[in-house]
Amino acid sequence: MPVRMTMEERRARLIRLMERFIPGARRGLSRAAHAGSMSDLATAVCSITSTQRGRFFWAAWWTGTPSFAPFRKPDASNGGAATREEALAEAERVAGRHLVAIEAYWAHAWNRMLRGEPPPPPPSRKPPRPPRPASTVPRSAWAVLGLAPGATPDEVKSAYRKRALETHPDRGGDADAFREVQRAYEKLLRARRR
């Protein structure tokens, strides 16, 4: 699966590559290239989306970056390719240069505009949620319910109800902790039935 990069990351990567092969390339970049408009040194992009008929529609920008407000129309676009690879190859042939694939939103938005519809709102850029810390030491079902091993069925039931009310998501608890309490209770019930 290809790694998705932002335009800033692509630009920084391109600058690093240029400095590696062309000494003094950073000094030679125009102010416009840093401001966000594309030049011959910047990356040309292609957005590909699937259509209602199971084909692929592409839109390519090589003279400037796509923007939402005002919506910047692509330098070229077309549809009807059977695969994403065919769509990218056709776009590169039309552009006469290598194109970097970007998110499908831009081709989808342009396709809607061609049909006379407004473009959808741009996708939100929410930062990814940090992963929840995983418990390194598995706890016993007794410890999850806060009981000593060998508690009576009534004590298990009472402890389960208390912990369920504390950890239930509808009461401000954590869903993972609630599921852990449920699993512990079911495990102890199965053990008592045997």
N, C-alpha and C positions, 0 to 999 in steps of 0.2 A: 504494500500500500504506500503510495507516494506521501512524502512529508509535506504538510501545508505550511507555507511561510507567508508572512505579511509582506506588503510592498516594501516596508522599511528593511526587513530582513533580506529580501531579495536584492535591494539596492546595495546594502552593506556587503553582501556576498559578491555581487558583481564588482564592487570597488576593490575588494580583496583580490579577486581573480585578476582584475586589470593591473593592479599594482604588482602582482606576481610576474606578469608577462610584459607589461609596458612600464618602464621606470618613469616616475613622476606623473602617473596617470591621475592621481588625486588632484594635483595642482591644475591639471588641464580640464577638469570637469567644469562646465559652466554653472553659473549660479542657478539657472533654470532647472538643471538636472537635479540639484539639491532641493529645489522648491517643490518638486513633485511632478513637473511636466516631463514627458519622455523625450529623449534625444536618441541619436544613433547608439549611444553608450548604454541606455537604459533597457530594461527588459520589456519585450513585447509580450502581450498576454492574450489568452484565448479562453473563453468561457463556453462550456458545452452542457446542454441540458437535454433531457429526453422529452419527446413530444407525446401528445395523446395517442398517436398512432404507433408508438414504439420505435420511432426513428430518433435521430439526434440532430439538434439545431445548434449551430455554433455562431459565436460573435467574437471578433478579434479587434484589439486595439494595439496599434504600434506607433501612432503619432502622439498619443497622450493616454493618461490613465483613465479608466472608467470612473465616473462620479455620479452620485445620486441627485444632488440638487445644485445646479441644474443637471438633469440627466444628460450625460455625454454619449451621443450615439456612437456605435462602433465604426471603425474604418471599413469593415466588410463583415457580412454575415450571410448565412445560407443554411438550408436544412435538407433533410432527406437522407443523410448518411445512415448506413445500417449499424455501424458500431462507433464507439467513442474514438477509436483509433483512426477510422476512416474520416471522421469529422475533423480531428486534429490535423491529419495529413492534408486534407483539402484546404483547411485554413492556412496552414504553413505554405502550401503551394500558391495560394492567392496572395499572401503577405510577402512571399519571397524571402522568408527568414524563419528562424526557429522561434516558436511561440511557447510560452510557459502556461500550463493549464492553471486556471484560478477557479474559484467557487462557481457553481452553476447559477447562482442568483442573477448574475449580470446578463447571461444569455436568456434566462427566463424573463427577466424584466424587459429586455429589448423585444422579445417575441410578443409579449403582451402589448407593448407600445405599437408594434406593427399591426396588431389586431384592433387598435383604437382604444385599448383599455389602459388605465393608469398603471404604472409600475408598482409592484408590492413594496411595502416598506423594507429598507435594508435589514439584513439579519443583525441581531444584537450581538455585541462583542462582550459577552459576560466572561469574566475570568473563570477558569475552571475551579471547581470547589476542591479544597485540599482533601486528600483521602483521610478517612477516619482512622484513628490509631487502632490497630488490631491488637487484641489481647494476646500477649505472648504466652501466658500460662493459662491453660484451660481450667476453668473452675468446675467443681463438681456440682451436680444438681442440688445437693444439700446446701452448698455455699451460696448458690444463686438465690435460693429462697431464704437464706439466713437461718438455717436450721442445723441442729446437730444430727449426725447420722443416727438412724433408728427412731426418728420422731413418729408419732402416731399419725394415722390417716387424717384425723381431724386437725391436728397441728399443721400438717402439710397443706390441707385445704385452706385453713385460716391464713397461713403465711403466703400462699399463692394469691389469695384475694387482696391481701394488703400490698404485696409487691406489684400486682397487676394494676392497682389503682395508682401507685406511685410512678410506674413506668409507662402507662398508657399514653400514646401520642395525643389523644383528644384531651388529656389532662396536663399537657405540657411535658410529657416524658419523651424518651428516646425510643424510636420504633425498633431499633436493633436490640436494645435492652429488654423491651417488652417481648419480642420474639424469643429471646434467651430465657426469660421467665416462663413463657408458655412451654418451651421445649423441656425445661427442667421439670415442670409440673407433670407433663405427659410421661416423661421418663420415669418419674417416681411412681406414677399411677400404674404403669406397665409392670414395674418391679413388684409392686404390692399384689397385683393380680396373680402372679406366678406362684 
